[in-house]
Amino acid sequence: MQDKPDIADLMMAVQEFISAEIAPQLTGHAAFSARVAGNVLALMQRELALRPGFRAAQTARLETLLGARGSLEELNHTLCAKIAEGTLGLDDAPLIDHLKRATMGKLAIDQPNYAGYKTAQENDWPEEG
């Protein structure tokens, strides 16, 4: 029995097709648009692969940090309120660790080639996950 390819495999096939077959034949704005399309597909692949684990890790950290349970969105809202009221601040090491890890996770998905992300990795910022 043959199963259909999963969404990540389909996106990779389309991305490779655009990069290898279509983009080299294009110039100007069309070439730029093909690169954008390939980059969007790569971002979507990273999102599918990394986001669930990153969300789970962030939720667990926030539950520990805040001593509360809830969705990631609810916990982030509570975190923002605690920062705004001064209950949590830059002197709180678990908060700083959480913020660094969350930032690194977002960059790993959105901009893995960003120079600032590479610098943070070189400076041993903790990775999300």
Secondary structure as UniProt FT lines:
FT   HELIX           7..17
FT   HELIX           18..22
FT   HELIX           23..25
FT   HELIX           28..66
FT   HELIX           72..85
FT   TURN            90..91
FT   HELIX           93..110
FT   TURN            112..113
FT   HELIX           115..122
FT   TURN            123..124
//
